[in-house]
Each structure stands twice: as C-alpha cells, then as structure tokens.
Amino acid sequence: MDPLVMEQLANGDFSAAAQTGDIISWTVEHKDIFSAQYILSLDETLLAADENYNNKALLMVTLFISRMKRFSTSNRRTHSKF
C-alpha cells in the first residue's frame, strides 16, 4: 500500500478508494480464509473496501431496509385501537 494514498484516505479524500479496494481484493482472491477486506481508520471510518465487502454491505443494507418495511407494515396492522 502506498502510504500517500493511505494518508489521502485518512484525510477524507476518497478519490483512490476504489483503486485501493482493487488492490486489497488480491487477498480475498488468493486466500480462501478471507471473505472480504477493508481498511478502517483509528476512529472506525471505512476508508476502502474490496468488491466482496461492498457487495455484502449492499446486501445487508437492502435486507435491513426490507425488514424495517415489513416490521413497520406488520406493526400498523396489529396495532390495537382503543
């Protein structure tokens, strides 16, 4: 990893995040024990992620929204009225 790119990411310049994600994807592609790779800052900000992580994150957000919609709908149907 290029330290200058890491510094850019840490300072909020995410222009190299996709390229960095491609670089860290190598680990997942070549080592079966990893399912995703990402880089976090010390304050837990996501700086870069590989394609697998991005796909899983999108899936999780989609599932969460879907569950919240179902919960909201079912809550309205079963809410008792006085």
C-alpha distances in whole Angstrom, upper triangle without the diagonal:
4,6,9,8,7,11,12,12,13,16,17,16,15,15,12,12,13,11,8,11,11,8,9,12,12,13,16,17,17,18,21,21,18,20,17,13,13,11,14,14,17,20,19,18,16,13,12,13,14,17,19,18,19,23,23,23,25,28,28,29,31,33,33,35,37,38,39,41,43,43,45,47,48,49,51,53,54,54,58,60,63
4,5,5,6,9,10,11,12,14,16,14,14,14,11,12,14,11,9,13,13,10,12,15,15,16,19,20,21,22,25,25,22,23,20,17,15,13,15,15,18,20,20,19,17,14,13,15,16,19,22,21,22,25,26,25,27,30,30,31,33,35,35,37,39,40,41,43,45,45,46,49,50,51,52,55,56,56,60,62,64
4,5,5,6,9,10,10,12,14,13,14,15,12,13,16,14,11,15,16,13,14,18,18,19,21,23,23,24,27,26,23,25,21,18,16,13,14,13,15,18,18,17,17,13,14,17,18,21,23,22,23,26,27,26,28,31,31,31,34,36,35,37,40,41,41,43,45,45,46,49,50,50,52,55,56,56,59,61,64
4,5,5,6,9,10,11,13,11,12,12,10,12,15,13,12,15,17,15,16,19,20,21,23,25,25,26,29,29,26,27,23,20,17,15,16,14,17,19,19,18,17,13,14,17,19,22,25,23,23,27,28,27,28,31,31,31,34,36,36,37,40,41,41,43,45,46,46,49,51,50,52,55,56,56,59,61,63
4,5,5,6,9,10,11,9,9,9,7,9,11,10,8,12,13,12,13,16,17,19,21,22,23,24,27,27,23,24,20,17,14,12,14,13,16,18,18,15,14,10,11,14,16,18,21,20,20,23,24,23,25,28,28,28,30,33,32,33,36,38,37,39,42,42,43,45,47,47,49,52,53,53,56,58,61
4,5,5,6,9,10,10,10,11,9,9,12,12,9,12,14,12,12,16,17,18,20,22,23,23,26,25,22,22,19,15,12,9,10,9,12,14,14,13,12,8,9,13,15,18,20,18,19,22,23,22,24,27,27,26,29,31,31,32,35,36,36,38,40,41,41,44,46,46,47,50,51,51,54,56,59
4,5,5,6,9,9,10,12,11,11,15,14,12,15,17,16,16,20,21,21,24,25,26,27,29,28,25,26,22,18,15,12,12,10,12,14,15,13,13,10,12,16,18,21,24,22,22,25,26,24,26,29,29,28,31,33,33,34,37,38,37,39,42,42,42,45,47,47,48,51,52,52,55,57,59
4,5,5,6,5,7,8,8,9,13,13,11,14,16,16,16,19,21,22,24,26,27,28,30,29,26,26,22,19,16,13,13,12,14,15,16,13,13,10,11,15,18,20,23,21,20,24,25,23,25,28,28,27,30,32,31,32,35,36,36,38,41,41,41,44,46,45,47,50,51,51,54,56,58
4,5,5,5,5,8,7,7,11,11,10,12,15,14,14,17,19,20,21,23,25,25,27,26,23,23,19,16,12,10,10,9,12,13,13,10,9,6,8,12,15,17,20,17,17,21,21,19,21,24,24,23,26,28,28,29,32,33,32,34,37,37,38,40,42,42,44,46,47,47,51,52,55
4,5,7,9,12,11,11,14,15,13,14,18,17,16,19,21,21,23,25,27,27,29,27,24,24,20,17,13,10,9,6,9,10,11,9,9,7,10,14,17,20,22,19,19,23,23,21,23,26,25,24,28,29,28,29,33,33,33,35,38,37,38,41,42,42,44,47,47,47,50,52,54
4,6,9,11,12,12,16,16,15,17,20,19,19,22,25,25,26,28,30,30,32,31,27,27,23,20,17,14,12,10,12,12,13,11,12,10,13,16,20,22,24,22,21,25,25,23,24,28,27,26,29,31,30,30,34,35,34,36,39,39,39,42,44,43,44,47,48,48,51,53,55
4,6,9,10,10,14,15,14,15,19,19,19,21,24,24,25,27,29,30,31,30,27,26,22,19,16,13,12,10,13,12,13,10,10,8,11,15,18,20,22,20,18,22,23,20,21,25,24,23,26,28,27,27,31,32,31,33,36,36,36,38,41,40,41,44,45,45,48,50,52
4,6,8,8,12,13,12,14,17,17,18,20,23,24,25,26,28,29,31,31,27,26,22,19,16,14,14,13,16,16,16,12,12,9,11,15,17,19,22,20,18,22,23,21,22,25,25,24,27,29,28,29,32,33,33,34,37,38,37,40,42,42,43,46,47,47,51,52,55
4,5,5,8,10,10,11,14,15,15,17,20,21,22,23,26,26,28,28,24,23,19,17,14,12,13,13,16,16,15,12,10,7,8,11,14,16,18,16,15,18,20,18,18,22,22,21,24,26,26,26,29,31,30,32,35,35,35,38,40,40,41,44,45,45,49,50,53
4,6,7,8,10,11,13,14,16,17,20,22,22,23,26,27,29,29,25,24,21,18,16,15,16,16,20,20,19,15,14,10,10,13,15,16,19,18,16,19,22,20,20,24,24,23,25,28,28,28,31,33,33,34,37,38,38,40,42,42,44,46,48,48,51,53,56
4,6,5,6,9,10,11,12,14,16,18,19,20,22,24,26,26,23,22,18,16,14,13,14,15,19,19,18,15,13,10,8,11,12,14,18,17,15,19,21,19,20,23,24,24,26,28,29,29,32,33,33,35,38,38,39,41,43,44,45,47,49,49,53,54,57
4,6,5,6,9,10,10,12,15,16,17,18,21,22,23,23,20,19,15,13,10,10,12,13,17,17,15,12,10,7,5,8,9,11,14,13,12,15,17,16,17,20,21,20,22,25,25,26,28,30,30,32,34,35,35,38,40,40,42,44,45,46,49,51,54
4,5,5,6,9,10,10,13,15,16,16,19,20,22,23,19,18,14,13,11,12,14,16,20,20,18,15,12,10,7,8,8,9,12,12,10,13,16,15,15,19,20,20,21,24,25,25,27,29,30,31,34,35,35,37,39,40,42,44,45,46,49,51,54
4,5,5,6,9,10,12,14,15,16,18,20,22,23,19,19,15,13,12,13,16,17,21,22,20,18,14,12,9,10,9,11,14,14,13,16,18,18,19,22,23,23,25,27,28,29,31,33,33,35,37,38,39,41,43,44,45,47,49,49,53,55,58
4,5,5,6,9,11,12,14,15,17,18,20,20,17,17,13,11,9,9,12,14,18,19,17,15,12,9,6,8,8,11,13,13,13,16,18,17,19,21,22,23,25,27,27,28,31,32,33,35,37,38,39,41,42,43,45,47,48,49,52,55,57
4,5,5,6,9,11,11,12,15,16,17,18,14,14,10,8,7,9,12,15,18,19,17,15,11,9,6,5,4,7,10,9,9,12,14,14,15,18,19,19,21,23,24,25,27,29,30,32,34,35,36,38,39,40,42,44,45,46,50,52,55
4,6,5,7,10,10,11,13,15,17,18,15,14,12,10,11,12,16,18,22,23,20,19,15,13,9,8,6,7,10,11,11,13,16,16,17,19,21,22,23,25,27,28,29,31,32,34,36,37,38,40,41,43,44,46,47,48,52,54,57
4,5,6,8,10,11,12,14,16,17,15,15,12,10,11,11,15,17,21,22,20,19,16,13,10,10,8,10,13,13,14,16,18,19,20,22,23,24,26,28,29,30,32,34,35,37,38,39,41,43,44,45,47,49,50,51,54,57,60
4,5,6,8,9,11,12,14,14,11,12,9,6,7,9,13,15,18,20,18,17,14,12,9,8,6,9,11,11,12,15,16,16,19,20,21,22,24,26,27,29,30,32,33,35,36,37,39,41,42,43,45,47,48,48,52,55,58
4,5,5,6,9,10,12,13,10,10,8,7,9,11,15,18,21,23,20,19,15,14,11,8,5,7,8,9,11,12,14,15,17,18,20,21,23,24,25,27,29,30,32,33,35,36,37,39,40,42,44,45,46,47,51,54,57
4,6,5,6,8,11,13,10,11,10,9,12,14,17,20,23,25,22,22,18,17,14,12,9,10,11,13,15,16,17,19,21,22,23,25,26,27,29,31,32,33,35,37,38,39,41,43,44,45,47,49,50,51,54,57,60
4,5,5,6,9,9,7,9,8,7,11,13,16,19,22,24,21,21,18,17,14,12,9,12,11,12,15,16,16,18,21,21,22,24,26,27,28,30,32,32,34,36,37,38,40,42,43,44,46,48,48,50,53,56,59
4,6,5,7,8,5,6,6,7,11,14,17,20,23,24,21,21,18,17,14,11,8,10,8,10,13,13,14,16,18,18,19,22,23,24,25,28,29,29,31,33,34,35,37,39,40,41,43,45,45,47,50,53,56
4,6,7,10,9,9,9,10,14,17,20,23,26,28,25,24,21,20,17,14,10,11,10,13,15,15,16,18,20,20,22,24,25,26,28,30,30,31,34,35,36,37,40,41,42,43,46,47,48,49,53,55,59
4,6,9,9,11,12,12,15,18,21,25,27,29,26,26,23,22,19,16,13,14,13,15,18,18,19,21,23,23,25,27,28,29,31,33,34,34,37,38,39,40,43,44,45,46,49,50,50,52,55,58,61
4,6,6,9,10,11,15,17,20,24,25,28,25,25,22,22,19,16,14,15,13,15,18,18,18,20,23,23,23,26,28,28,29,32,33,33,35,37,38,39,41,43,43,45,47,48,49,50,54,57,60
4,5,7,10,12,16,19,22,25,27,29,25,26,23,23,20,17,15,15,13,15,18,17,16,19,22,21,22,25,26,26,27,30,31,31,33,35,36,36,39,41,41,42,45,46,46,48,51,54,57
4,7,9,11,15,17,20,23,25,26,23,24,21,22,20,17,15,16,13,14,18,18,16,19,22,21,21,24,26,25,26,29,30,30,32,35,35,35,38,40,40,41,44,45,45,46,50,53,56
4,6,7,11,14,16,20,22,23,20,21,18,18,16,13,11,13,10,11,14,15,13,16,18,18,18,21,23,23,24,27,28,28,30,32,33,33,36,38,38,39,42,43,43,45,48,51,54
4,7,10,14,16,20,22,23,20,20,17,18,15,12,10,10,7,8,11,11,10,12,15,14,15,18,19,19,21,23,24,24,27,29,29,30,32,34,35,36,39,40,40,42,45,48,51
4,7,11,13,17,19,20,17,16,13,14,11,8,6,8,5,5,9,10,9,10,13,14,14,16,18,19,20,22,24,24,26,28,29,30,32,34,34,36,38,39,40,41,45,48,51
4,7,10,14,16,18,14,14,11,11,9,6,6,9,8,6,10,12,11,12,15,16,16,18,20,21,22,24,26,26,28,30,31,32,34,36,37,37,40,42,42,43,47,49,52
4,7,10,13,14,11,10,7,8,6,4,6,10,10,7,9,12,12,11,14,16,16,17,20,21,21,23,25,26,27,29,31,31,33,35,36,37,39,41,42,42,46,48,51
4,7,10,11,9,8,6,5,5,6,9,13,13,11,12,16,15,14,17,19,19,19,22,24,23,25,28,28,29,31,33,33,34,37,38,38,41,43,43,44,47,50,52
4,7,8,5,5,5,5,7,9,12,15,16,13,14,17,16,15,18,20,19,19,22,23,22,24,27,27,27,30,32,32,33,36,37,37,39,42,42,42,45,48,50
4,5,5,5,7,7,10,12,15,19,19,16,17,21,20,18,21,23,22,21,25,26,25,27,30,30,29,32,34,34,35,38,39,39,41,43,44,43,47,49,51
4,5,7,10,10,13,15,19,22,22,19,20,24,22,20,23,25,23,24,27,28,26,28,31,31,31,34,36,35,36,39,40,39,42,44,44,44,47,49,51
4,6,9,11,14,16,20,22,23,19,20,23,22,19,22,24,22,22,25,26,24,26,29,29,28,31,33,32,33,36,37,36,38,41,41,41,44,46,48
4,6,9,12,13,16,19,19,15,16,19,18,16,19,21,18,18,22,23,21,23,26,26,25,28,30,30,30,34,35,34,36,39,39,39,42,44,46
4,6,9,11,15,17,18,14,15,18,17,14,17,20,18,17,21,22,21,22,25,26,25,28,30,29,30,33,34,34,36,39,39,39,42,44,46
4,6,7,11,14,14,11,11,15,14,12,14,17,16,15,19,20,19,21,24,24,24,27,29,29,30,32,34,34,36,38,39,39,43,45,47
4,7,11,13,15,12,12,16,16,14,16,19,19,18,21,23,22,24,27,28,27,30,32,32,33,36,37,37,39,42,43,43,46,48,51
4,7,10,12,10,9,13,14,13,15,17,17,18,20,22,22,23,26,27,27,30,32,32,33,36,37,38,39,42,43,43,47,49,52
4,7,8,6,6,10,11,10,12,15,15,16,18,20,20,22,24,25,26,28,30,30,32,34,35,36,38,40,41,42,45,48,50
4,6,5,6,9,10,11,12,14,15,17,18,20,21,23,24,26,27,29,30,32,33,35,36,37,39,41,42,43,47,49,52
4,5,5,6,9,10,10,12,14,15,16,18,20,21,22,24,26,27,29,30,31,33,34,36,38,39,41,42,45,48,51
4,5,5,6,9,10,11,12,14,15,16,18,20,21,22,24,26,27,28,30,32,33,34,36,38,39,40,44,46,49
4,5,5,6,8,10,10,12,14,15,16,18,20,21,22,24,26,26,28,30,31,32,34,36,37,38,42,44,47
4,5,5,6,9,10,11,12,14,15,17,18,20,21,23,24,26,27,29,30,31,33,35,36,37,41,43,46
4,5,5,6,9,10,11,12,14,16,16,18,20,21,23,24,26,27,29,30,32,33,35,36,40,42,45
4,5,5,6,9,10,10,12,14,15,16,18,20,21,22,24,26,27,28,30,32,33,34,37,40,43
4,5,5,6,9,10,10,12,14,15,16,18,20,21,22,24,26,27,29,30,31,32,36,38,42
4,5,5,6,9,10,11,12,14,15,17,18,20,21,23,24,26,27,29,30,31,35,37,41
4,5,5,6,9,10,10,12,14,15,16,18,20,21,22,24,26,27,28,30,34,36,39
4,5,5,6,9,10,10,12,14,15,16,18,20,21,22,24,26,27,28,31,34,37
4,5,5,6,9,10,10,12,14,15,16,18,20,21,23,24,26,27,30,33,36
4,5,5,6,9,10,11,12,14,15,17,18,20,21,23,24,26,29,32,35
4,6,5,6,9,10,11,12,14,15,16,18,20,21,22,24,27,30,33
4,5,5,6,9,10,10,12,14,15,16,18,20,21,22,26,28,31
4,5,5,6,9,10,10,12,14,15,17,19,20,21,25,27,30
4,5,5,6,9,10,11,12,14,16,17,18,20,24,26,29
4,5,5,6,8,10,10,12,14,15,16,18,21,24,27
4,5,5,6,8,10,10,12,14,15,16,20,22,25
4,5,5,6,9,10,11,12,14,15,19,21,25
4,5,5,6,8,10,11,12,14,18,20,24
4,5,5,6,9,10,11,12,15,18,21
4,6,5,6,9,10,11,14,16,20
4,5,5,6,9,10,14,16,19
4,5,5,6,8,12,15,18
4,5,5,6,10,12,16
4,6,5,9,11,14
4,6,9,11,14
4,6,9,13
4,7,10
4,7
4
